[in-house]
Amino acid sequence: MARIAGVNIPTNKRVVIALQYIHGIGPSFAAEICEKARITAERRTNDLTDAEVLQIREIIDRDYQVEGDLRRETSMNIKRLMDLGCYRGLRHRRGLPVHGQRTHTNARTRKGPAKAIAGKKK
């Protein structure tokens, strides 16, 4: 089992798919990494040599921000908005949708389960 950026990569999947298990690497970045490392898209993770795994690890460390660093930067950006007190920061602070979605109905992912209001029914 290969370990890249602190994540155990699944062994029996194609390299392009397996790289997407790393937070911050999606389909396009995974394909780009394979292209830089000169690894075909059809190769499986368990077919990679130690040198190829090392090369992938170096490419990711050098060119991409992944896992802990990316999570830290994202949380710092949100914290900065909250400290500024701007509209987006207030929405984050209150746990409401940030990007202008409706909240009268829906928005249950951000607001949590519905709370019953006493005396509403008539």
N, CA, C and O atoms as a GROMACS GRO file, in nm:
protein
  488
    1MET      N    1   0.085  -0.119   0.000
    1MET     CA    2   0.000   0.000   0.000
    1MET      C    3   0.089   0.125   0.000
    1MET      O    4   0.172   0.143   0.089
    2ALA      N    5   0.071   0.209  -0.100
    2ALA     CA    6   0.150   0.332  -0.112
    2ALA      C    7   0.092   0.438  -0.019
    2ALA      O    8  -0.030   0.448  -0.001
    3ARG      N    9   0.180   0.518   0.039
    3ARG     CA   10   0.138   0.627   0.127
    3ARG      C   11   0.191   0.758   0.070
    3ARG      O   12   0.312   0.782   0.067
    4ILE      N   13   0.099   0.841   0.026
    4ILE     CA   14   0.135   0.970  -0.035
    4ILE      C   15   0.062   1.080   0.041
    4ILE      O   16  -0.059   1.072   0.063
    5ALA      N   17   0.135   1.184   0.080
    5ALA     CA   18   0.080   1.301   0.151
    5ALA      C   19   0.003   1.260   0.275
    5ALA      O   20  -0.098   1.323   0.309
    6GLY      N   21   0.050   1.154   0.344
    6GLY     CA   22  -0.014   1.110   0.468
    6GLY      C   23  -0.142   1.032   0.447
    6GLY      O   24  -0.216   1.011   0.543
    7VAL      N   25  -0.170   0.988   0.325
    7VAL     CA   26  -0.291   0.913   0.294
    7VAL      C   27  -0.252   0.778   0.235
    7VAL      O   28  -0.167   0.771   0.146
    8ASN      N   29  -0.314   0.672   0.284
    8ASN     CA   30  -0.292   0.540   0.225
    8ASN      C   31  -0.371   0.532   0.095
    8ASN      O   32  -0.494   0.543   0.096
    9ILE      N   33  -0.301   0.512  -0.015
    9ILE     CA   34  -0.363   0.505  -0.147
    9ILE      C   35  -0.412   0.362  -0.169
    9ILE      O   36  -0.338   0.268  -0.143
   10PRO      N   37  -0.538   0.344  -0.216
   10PRO     CA   38  -0.587   0.208  -0.241
   10PRO      C   39  -0.503   0.136  -0.347
   10PRO      O   40  -0.461   0.197  -0.445
   11THR      N   41  -0.479   0.008  -0.326
   11THR     CA   42  -0.383  -0.064  -0.410
   11THR      C   43  -0.439  -0.111  -0.542
   11THR      O   44  -0.367  -0.109  -0.642
   12ASN      N   45  -0.563  -0.152  -0.548
   12ASN     CA   46  -0.611  -0.219  -0.668
   12ASN      C   47  -0.688  -0.126  -0.762
   12ASN      O   48  -0.761  -0.174  -0.849
   13LYS      N   49  -0.674   0.003  -0.744
   13LYS     CA   50  -0.741   0.098  -0.833
   13LYS      C   51  -0.641   0.158  -0.930
   13LYS      O   52  -0.520   0.150  -0.911
   14ARG      N   53  -0.695   0.220  -1.038
   14ARG     CA   54  -0.607   0.290  -1.131
   14ARG      C   55  -0.546   0.410  -1.060
   14ARG      O   56  -0.606   0.466  -0.968
   15VAL      N   57  -0.427   0.448  -1.102
   15VAL     CA   58  -0.352   0.555  -1.034
   15VAL      C   59  -0.430   0.686  -1.034
   15VAL      O   60  -0.432   0.758  -0.935
   16VAL      N   61  -0.495   0.716  -1.147
   16VAL     CA   62  -0.571   0.843  -1.158
   16VAL      C   63  -0.684   0.847  -1.055
   16VAL      O   64  -0.712   0.952  -0.998
   17ILE      N   65  -0.749   0.733  -1.032
   17ILE     CA   66  -0.857   0.727  -0.934
   17ILE      C   67  -0.801   0.728  -0.792
   17ILE      O   68  -0.854   0.796  -0.705
   18ALA      N   69  -0.694   0.652  -0.770
   18ALA     CA   70  -0.636   0.640  -0.636
   18ALA      C   71  -0.583   0.774  -0.585
   18ALA      O   72  -0.593   0.802  -0.465
   19LEU      N   73  -0.528   0.856  -0.672
   19LEU     CA   74  -0.475   0.986  -0.629
   19LEU      C   75  -0.585   1.079  -0.578
   19LEU      O   76  -0.558   1.169  -0.499
   20GLN      N   77  -0.708   1.056  -0.623
   20GLN     CA   78  -0.818   1.142  -0.582
   20GLN      C   79  -0.861   1.118  -0.437
   20GLN      O   80  -0.944   1.192  -0.384
   21TYR      N   81  -0.804   1.015  -0.372
   21TYR     CA   82  -0.831   0.993  -0.231
   21TYR      C   83  -0.758   1.096  -0.144
   21TYR      O   84  -0.786   1.108  -0.024
   22ILE      N   85  -0.666   1.170  -0.203
   22ILE     CA   86  -0.594   1.276  -0.132
   22ILE      C   87  -0.678   1.404  -0.138
   22ILE      O   88  -0.721   1.445  -0.245
   23HIS      N   89  -0.700   1.465  -0.022
   23HIS     CA   90  -0.779   1.588  -0.017
   23HIS      C   91  -0.706   1.698  -0.094
   23HIS      O   92  -0.591   1.729  -0.065
   24GLY      N   93  -0.774   1.757  -0.192
   24GLY     CA   94  -0.715   1.864  -0.272
   24GLY      C   95  -0.674   1.819  -0.411
   24GLY      O   96  -0.631   1.901  -0.492
   25ILE      N   97  -0.688   1.689  -0.440
   25ILE     CA   98  -0.657   1.639  -0.574
   25ILE      C   99  -0.784   1.580  -0.632
   25ILE      O  100  -0.840   1.484  -0.579
   26GLY      N  101  -0.830   1.640  -0.743
   26GLY     CA  102  -0.948   1.593  -0.812
   26GLY      C  103  -0.908   1.526  -0.943
   26GLY      O  104  -0.791   1.496  -0.964
   27PRO      N  105  -1.006   1.502  -1.030
   27PRO     CA  106  -0.978   1.433  -1.157
   27PRO      C  107  -0.875   1.502  -1.245
   27PRO      O  108  -0.787   1.436  -1.300
   28SER      N  109  -0.884   1.634  -1.259
   28SER     CA  110  -0.792   1.703  -1.349
   28SER      C  111  -0.650   1.707  -1.292
   28SER      O  112  -0.554   1.686  -1.365
   29PHE      N  113  -0.637   1.734  -1.162
   29PHE     CA  114  -0.504   1.734  -1.100
   29PHE      C  115  -0.442   1.595  -1.103
   29PHE      O  116  -0.322   1.581  -1.125
   30ALA      N  117  -0.524   1.491  -1.081
   30ALA     CA  118  -0.472   1.354  -1.082
   30ALA      C  119  -0.418   1.319  -1.221
   30ALA      O  120  -0.312   1.258  -1.233
   31ALA      N  121  -0.491   1.358  -1.325
   31ALA     CA  122  -0.445   1.332  -1.462
   31ALA      C  123  -0.317   1.411  -1.491
   31ALA      O  124  -0.227   1.360  -1.557
   32GLU      N  125  -0.311   1.534  -1.442
   32GLU     CA  126  -0.193   1.619  -1.461
   32GLU      C  127  -0.070   1.559  -1.392
   32GLU      O  128   0.040   1.560  -1.448
   33ILE      N  129  -0.089   1.508  -1.272
   33ILE     CA  130   0.022   1.446  -1.197
   33ILE      C  131   0.073   1.323  -1.271
   33ILE      O  132   0.194   1.303  -1.282
   34CYS      N  133  -0.018   1.239  -1.321
   34CYS     CA  134   0.022   1.120  -1.396
   34CYS      C  135   0.098   1.158  -1.522
   34CYS      O  136   0.194   1.091  -1.561
   35GLU      N  137   0.055   1.265  -1.586
   35GLU     CA  138   0.122   1.311  -1.708
   35GLU      C  139   0.264   1.360  -1.676
   35GLU      O  140   0.358   1.330  -1.749
   36LYS      N  141   0.278   1.435  -1.566
   36LYS     CA  142   0.410   1.485  -1.526
   36LYS      C  143   0.504   1.369  -1.489
   36LYS      O  144   0.624   1.375  -1.517
   37ALA      N  145   0.448   1.264  -1.427
   37ALA     CA  146   0.529   1.150  -1.384
   37ALA      C  147   0.546   1.048  -1.496
   37ALA      O  148   0.615   0.947  -1.478
   38ARG      N  149   0.485   1.074  -1.610
   38ARG     CA  150   0.489   0.984  -1.727
   38ARG      C  151   0.436   0.845  -1.692
   38ARG      O  152   0.498   0.743  -1.722
   39ILE      N  153   0.320   0.843  -1.627
   39ILE     CA  154   0.253   0.718  -1.593
   39ILE      C  155   0.123   0.714  -1.671
   39ILE      O  156   0.046   0.811  -1.670
   40THR      N  157   0.096   0.602  -1.741
   40THR     CA  158  -0.027   0.592  -1.820
   40THR      C  159  -0.147   0.583  -1.727
   40THR      O  160  -0.135   0.537  -1.613
   41ALA      N  161  -0.262   0.626  -1.776
   41ALA     CA  162  -0.383   0.631  -1.695
   41ALA      C  163  -0.434   0.491  -1.659
   41ALA      O  164  -0.507   0.476  -1.561
   42GLU      N  165  -0.398   0.390  -1.737
   42GLU     CA  166  -0.449   0.255  -1.715
   42GLU      C  167  -0.373   0.179  -1.606
   42GLU      O  168  -0.420   0.076  -1.559
   43ARG      N  169  -0.255   0.230  -1.566
   43ARG     CA  170  -0.174   0.159  -1.466
   43ARG      C  171  -0.246   0.150  -1.333
   43ARG      O  172  -0.318   0.242  -1.294
   44ARG      N  173  -0.226   0.039  -1.264
   44ARG     CA  174  -0.283   0.019  -1.130
   44ARG      C  175  -0.181   0.061  -1.025
   44ARG      O  176  -0.060   0.061  -1.051
   45THR      N  177  -0.228   0.096  -0.908
   45THR     CA  178  -0.139   0.142  -0.802
   45THR      C  179  -0.042   0.032  -0.759
   45THR      O  180   0.074   0.060  -0.731
   46ASN      N  181  -0.089  -0.093  -0.755
   46ASN     CA  182   0.000  -0.200  -0.711
   46ASN      C  183   0.106  -0.236  -0.815
   46ASN      O  184   0.201  -0.308  -0.784
   47ASP      N  185   0.092  -0.185  -0.939
   47ASP     CA  186   0.193  -0.208  -1.043
   47ASP      C  187   0.305  -0.103  -1.040
   47ASP      O  188   0.405  -0.119  -1.110
   48LEU      N  189   0.289   0.002  -0.961
   48LEU     CA  190   0.389   0.109  -0.958
   48LEU      C  191   0.515   0.062  -0.885
   48LEU      O  192   0.508  -0.012  -0.787
   49THR      N  193   0.628   0.107  -0.935
   49THR     CA  194   0.754   0.080  -0.866
   49THR      C  195   0.773   0.182  -0.755
   49THR      O  196   0.704   0.284  -0.750
   50ASP      N  197   0.868   0.154  -0.665
   50ASP     CA  198   0.896   0.248  -0.556
   50ASP      C  199   0.945   0.382  -0.609
   50ASP      O  200   0.916   0.487  -0.552
   51ALA      N  201   1.021   0.378  -0.719
   51ALA     CA  202   1.072   0.501  -0.779
   51ALA      C  203   0.957   0.587  -0.832
   51ALA      O  204   0.959   0.709  -0.818
   52GLU      N  205   0.857   0.523  -0.894
   52GLU     CA  206   0.742   0.598  -0.947
   52GLU      C  207   0.659   0.658  -0.834
   52GLU      O  208   0.613   0.772  -0.844
   53VAL      N  209   0.640   0.582  -0.726
   53VAL     CA  210   0.566   0.634  -0.611
   53VAL      C  211   0.641   0.754  -0.551
   53VAL      O  212   0.580   0.854  -0.514
   54LEU      N  213   0.772   0.743  -0.541
   54LEU     CA  214   0.855   0.852  -0.491
   54LEU      C  215   0.844   0.975  -0.580
   54LEU      O  216   0.837   1.088  -0.532
   55GLN      N  217   0.843   0.952  -0.712
   55GLN     CA  218   0.831   1.062  -0.808
   55GLN      C  219   0.696   1.132  -0.794
   55GLN      O  220   0.690   1.255  -0.796
   56ILE      N  221   0.588   1.055  -0.779
   56ILE     CA  222   0.454   1.113  -0.759
   56ILE      C  223   0.452   1.194  -0.630
   56ILE      O  224   0.400   1.305  -0.627
   57ARG      N  225   0.511   1.138  -0.524
   57ARG     CA  226   0.515   1.207  -0.395
   57ARG      C  227   0.588   1.340  -0.406
   57ARG      O  228   0.544   1.441  -0.350
   58GLU      N  229   0.700   1.341  -0.478
   58GLU     CA  230   0.777   1.465  -0.495
   58GLU      C  231   0.701   1.568  -0.577
   58GLU      O  232   0.705   1.688  -0.545
   59ILE      N  233   0.632   1.523  -0.682
   59ILE     CA  234   0.553   1.615  -0.766
   59ILE      C  235   0.444   1.681  -0.682
   59ILE      O  236   0.423   1.802  -0.690
   60ILE      N  237   0.375   1.601  -0.600
   60ILE     CA  238   0.266   1.654  -0.518
   60ILE      C  239   0.322   1.751  -0.414
   60ILE      O  240   0.265   1.858  -0.393
   61ASP      N  241   0.433   1.715  -0.348
   61ASP     CA  242   0.491   1.803  -0.247
   61ASP      C  243   0.537   1.935  -0.307
   61ASP      O  244   0.525   2.041  -0.244
   62ARG      N  245   0.591   1.930  -0.429
   62ARG     CA  246   0.647   2.049  -0.492
   62ARG      C  247   0.540   2.141  -0.550
   62ARG      O  248   0.548   2.263  -0.534
   63ASP      N  249   0.438   2.084  -0.617
   63ASP     CA  250   0.348   2.165  -0.699
   63ASP      C  251   0.207   2.186  -0.644
   63ASP      O  252   0.136   2.274  -0.692
   64TYR      N  253   0.166   2.109  -0.546
   64TYR     CA  254   0.026   2.113  -0.503
   64TYR      C  255   0.015   2.132  -0.352
   64TYR      O  256   0.101   2.089  -0.276
   65GLN      N  257  -0.093   2.198  -0.312
   65GLN     CA  258  -0.121   2.215  -0.171
   65GLN      C  259  -0.232   2.115  -0.137
   65GLN      O  260  -0.343   2.127  -0.188
   66VAL      N  261  -0.201   2.018  -0.052
   66VAL     CA  262  -0.297   1.910  -0.024
   66VAL      C  263  -0.308   1.887   0.126
   66VAL      O  264  -0.229   1.938   0.206
   67GLU      N  265  -0.409   1.807   0.162
   67GLU     CA  266  -0.434   1.759   0.297
   67GLU      C  267  -0.428   1.869   0.403
   67GLU      O  268  -0.501   1.967   0.392
   68GLY      N  269  -0.344   1.856   0.504
   68GLY     CA  270  -0.343   1.945   0.620
   68GLY      C  271  -0.322   2.091   0.585
   68GLY      O  272  -0.391   2.178   0.639
   69ASP      N  273  -0.228   2.119   0.495
   69ASP     CA  274  -0.202   2.258   0.456
   69ASP      C  275  -0.324   2.322   0.391
   69ASP      O  276  -0.359   2.436   0.420
   70LEU      N  277  -0.390   2.246   0.304
   70LEU     CA  278  -0.508   2.297   0.234
   70LEU      C  279  -0.624   2.318   0.331
   70LEU      O  280  -0.692   2.420   0.326
   71ARG      N  281  -0.645   2.221   0.420
   71ARG     CA  282  -0.752   2.234   0.521
   71ARG      C  283  -0.725   2.356   0.611
   71ARG      O  284  -0.816   2.431   0.645
   72ARG      N  285  -0.598   2.373   0.649
   72ARG     CA  286  -0.561   2.485   0.736
   72ARG      C  287  -0.586   2.618   0.665
   72ARG      O  288  -0.640   2.711   0.725
   73GLU      N  289  -0.548   2.627   0.537
   73GLU     CA  290  -0.568   2.751   0.463
   73GLU      C  291  -0.717   2.783   0.448
   73GLU      O  292  -0.758   2.898   0.463
   74THR      N  293  -0.797   2.680   0.419
   74THR     CA  294  -0.941   2.700   0.404
   74THR      C  295  -1.003   2.749   0.534
   74THR      O  296  -1.082   2.844   0.534
   75SER      N  297  -0.966   2.686   0.646
   75SER     CA  298  -1.023   2.728   0.774
   75SER      C  299  -0.975   2.868   0.813
   75SER      O  300  -1.050   2.944   0.874
   76MET      N  301  -0.851   2.902   0.777
   76MET     CA  302  -0.802   3.038   0.806
   76MET      C  303  -0.875   3.142   0.721
   76MET      O  304  -0.902   3.252   0.769
   77ASN      N  305  -0.907   3.108   0.596
   77ASN     CA  306  -0.984   3.200   0.511
   77ASN      C  307  -1.122   3.225   0.571
   77ASN      O  308  -1.169   3.339   0.573
   78ILE      N  309  -1.187   3.118   0.618
   78ILE     CA  310  -1.320   3.133   0.679
   78ILE      C  311  -1.310   3.214   0.807
   78ILE      O  312  -1.393   3.301   0.832
   79LYS      N  313  -1.208   3.187   0.888
   79LYS     CA  314  -1.188   3.261   1.014
   79LYS      C  315  -1.163   3.409   0.985
   79LYS      O  316  -1.212   3.495   1.058
   80ARG      N  317  -1.088   3.439   0.880
   80ARG     CA  318  -1.061   3.578   0.841
   80ARG      C  319  -1.192   3.650   0.806
   80ARG      O  320  -1.214   3.764   0.848
   81LEU      N  321  -1.278   3.583   0.728
   81LEU     CA  322  -1.407   3.643   0.693
   81LEU      C  323  -1.491   3.669   0.818
   81LEU      O  324  -1.558   3.772   0.828
   82MET      N  325  -1.488   3.574   0.913
   82MET     CA  326  -1.566   3.590   1.035
   82MET      C  327  -1.512   3.706   1.119
   82MET      O  328  -1.590   3.783   1.176
   83ASP      N  329  -1.379   3.720   1.126
   83ASP     CA  330  -1.319   3.828   1.204
   83ASP      C  331  -1.348   3.964   1.142
   83ASP      O  332  -1.366   4.063   1.214
   84LEU      N  333  -1.351   3.970   1.008
   84LEU     CA  334  -1.382   4.096   0.940
   84LEU      C  335  -1.524   4.141   0.967
   84LEU      O  336  -1.553   4.260   0.969
   85GLY      N  337  -1.614   4.044   0.989
   85GLY     CA  338  -1.754   4.077   1.010
   85GLY      C  339  -1.827   4.108   0.881
   85GLY      O  340  -1.932   4.172   0.884
   86CYS      N  341  -1.774   4.065   0.769
   86CYS     CA  342  -1.841   4.088   0.641
   86CYS      C  343  -1.962   3.994   0.630
   86CYS      O  344  -1.979   3.905   0.714
   87TYR      N  345  -2.042   4.012   0.529
   87TYR     CA  346  -2.165   3.935   0.513
   87TYR      C  347  -2.136   3.785   0.511
   87TYR      O  348  -2.202   3.708   0.581
   88ARG      N  349  -2.039   3.744   0.431
   88ARG     CA  350  -2.005   3.601   0.423
   88ARG      C  351  -1.958   3.547   0.558
   88ARG      O  352  -1.989   3.434   0.595
   89GLY      N  353  -1.883   3.628   0.630
   89GLY     CA  354  -1.836   3.588   0.762
   89GLY      C  355  -1.951   3.570   0.860
   89GLY      O  356  -1.951   3.476   0.939
   90LEU      N  357  -2.049   3.659   0.854
   90LEU     CA  358  -2.166   3.648   0.941
   90LEU      C  359  -2.245   3.522   0.908
   90LEU      O  360  -2.294   3.455   0.999
   91ARG      N  361  -2.258   3.490   0.780
   91ARG     CA  362  -2.331   3.368   0.739
   91ARG      C  363  -2.258   3.244   0.790
   91ARG      O  364  -2.322   3.148   0.834
   92HIS      N  365  -2.125   3.244   0.782
   92HIS     CA  366  -2.048   3.132   0.836
   92HIS      C  367  -2.069   3.121   0.986
   92HIS      O  368  -2.089   3.011   1.039
   93ARG      N  369  -2.065   3.234   1.055
   93ARG     CA  370  -2.078   3.236   1.200
   93ARG      C  371  -2.214   3.182   1.244
   93ARG      O  372  -2.224   3.111   1.345
   94ARG      N  373  -2.318   3.215   1.170
   94ARG     CA  374  -2.454   3.171   1.206
   94ARG      C  375  -2.488   3.033   1.153
   94ARG      O  376  -2.593   2.978   1.186
   95GLY      N  377  -2.400   2.976   1.070
   95GLY     CA  378  -2.427   2.842   1.017
   95GLY      C  379  -2.534   2.840   0.911
   95GLY      O  380  -2.609   2.744   0.898
   96LEU      N  381  -2.541   2.948   0.833
   96LEU     CA  382  -2.639   2.958   0.726
   96LEU      C  383  -2.568   2.949   0.591
   96LEU      O  384  -2.446   2.963   0.585
   97PRO      N  385  -2.644   2.926   0.481
   97PRO     CA  386  -2.580   2.922   0.349
   97PRO      C  387  -2.511   3.054   0.316
   97PRO      O  388  -2.561   3.161   0.350
   98VAL      N  389  -2.396   3.045   0.252
   98VAL     CA  390  -2.311   3.161   0.230
   98VAL      C  391  -2.331   3.221   0.092
   98VAL      O  392  -2.314   3.342   0.074
   99HIS      N  393  -2.368   3.141  -0.006
   99HIS     CA  394  -2.366   3.186  -0.145
   99HIS      C  395  -2.503   3.224  -0.200
   99HIS      O  396  -2.531   3.202  -0.318
  100GLY      N  397  -2.589   3.281  -0.116
  100GLY     CA  398  -2.713   3.340  -0.165
  100GLY      C  399  -2.827   3.244  -0.188
  100GLY      O  400  -2.925   3.280  -0.254
  101GLN      N  401  -2.819   3.121  -0.136
  101GLN     CA  402  -2.929   3.027  -0.155
  101GLN      C  403  -3.048   3.067  -0.068
  101GLN      O  404  -3.033   3.141   0.029
  102ARG      N  405  -3.165   3.018  -0.104
  102ARG     CA  406  -3.285   3.047  -0.026
  102ARG      C  407  -3.281   2.970   0.106
  102ARG      O  408  -3.224   2.861   0.113
  103THR      N  409  -3.342   3.027   0.210
  103THR     CA  410  -3.342   2.960   0.339
  103THR      C  411  -3.483   2.939   0.394
  103THR      O  412  -3.500   2.873   0.496
  104HIS      N  413  -3.584   2.994   0.326
  104HIS     CA  414  -3.722   2.976   0.373
  104HIS      C  415  -3.756   2.828   0.376
  104HIS      O  416  -3.807   2.777   0.475
  105THR      N  417  -3.726   2.761   0.267
  105THR     CA  418  -3.733   2.615   0.265
  105THR      C  419  -3.593   2.568   0.227
  105THR      O  420  -3.509   2.650   0.189
  106ASN      N  421  -3.567   2.442   0.235
  106ASN     CA  422  -3.436   2.384   0.202
  106ASN      C  423  -3.329   2.435   0.300
  106ASN      O  424  -3.362   2.474   0.412
  107ALA      N  425  -3.205   2.434   0.261
  107ALA     CA  426  -3.090   2.475   0.345
  107ALA      C  427  -3.076   2.389   0.469
  107ALA      O  428  -3.017   2.433   0.568
  108ARG      N  429  -3.130   2.267   0.467
  108ARG     CA  430  -3.126   2.180   0.584
  108ARG      C  431  -2.985   2.129   0.614
  108ARG      O  432  -2.956   2.095   0.729
  109THR      N  433  -2.899   2.124   0.514
  109THR     CA  434  -2.762   2.077   0.539
  109THR      C  435  -2.691   2.174   0.631
  109THR      O  436  -2.623   2.132   0.725
  110ARG      N  437  -2.706   2.304   0.607
  110ARG     CA  438  -2.638   2.404   0.690
  110ARG      C  439  -2.713   2.430   0.821
  110ARG      O  440  -2.650   2.449   0.925
  111LYS      N  441  -2.847   2.432   0.817
  111LYS     CA  442  -2.924   2.469   0.934
  111LYS      C  443  -2.946   2.354   1.031
  111LYS      O  444  -2.979   2.376   1.148
  112GLY      N  445  -2.927   2.230   0.985
  112GLY     CA  446  -2.951   2.114   1.071
  112GLY      C  447  -3.096   2.070   1.062
  112GLY      O  448  -3.174   2.128   0.987
  113PRO      N  449  -3.132   1.968   1.139
  113PRO     CA  450  -3.270   1.916   1.131
  113PRO      C  451  -3.372   2.023   1.174
  113PRO      O  452  -3.342   2.109   1.257
  114ALA      N  453  -3.493   2.013   1.117
  114ALA     CA  454  -3.598   2.113   1.143
  114ALA      C  455  -3.640   2.107   1.288
  114ALA      O  456  -3.650   1.999   1.347
  115LYS      N  457  -3.665   2.225   1.347
  115LYS     CA  458  -3.711   2.235   1.485
  115LYS      C  459  -3.859   2.273   1.482
  115LYS      O  460  -3.900   2.366   1.413
  116ALA      N  461  -3.939   2.199   1.558
  116ALA     CA  462  -4.083   2.227   1.563
  116ALA      C  463  -4.108   2.357   1.641
  116ALA      O  464  -4.040   2.386   1.739
  117ILE      N  465  -4.206   2.433   1.593
  117ILE     CA  466  -4.242   2.559   1.659
  117ILE      C  467  -4.376   2.536   1.729
  117ILE      O  468  -4.474   2.498   1.664
  118ALA      N  469  -4.382   2.558   1.861
  118ALA     CA  470  -4.504   2.534   1.938
  118ALA      C  471  -4.612   2.636   1.903
  118ALA      O  472  -4.582   2.754   1.886
  119GLY      N  473  -4.735   2.591   1.891
  119GLY     CA  474  -4.848   2.680   1.867
  119GLY      C  475  -4.858   2.727   1.724
  119GLY      O  476  -4.934   2.821   1.697
  120LYS      N  477  -4.787   2.669   1.632
  120LYS     CA  478  -4.786   2.715   1.492
  120LYS      C  479  -4.911   2.664   1.418
  120LYS      O  480  -4.964   2.733   1.331
  121LYS      N  481  -4.958   2.542   1.452
  121LYS     CA  482  -5.063   2.476   1.377
  121LYS      C  483  -5.200   2.536   1.410
  121LYS      O  484  -5.232   2.551   1.528
  122LYS      N  485  -5.281   2.571   1.309
  122LYS     CA  486  -5.419   2.619   1.330
  122LYS      C  487  -5.503   2.597   1.210
  122LYS      O  488  -5.621   2.631   1.209
   0.00000   0.00000   0.00000
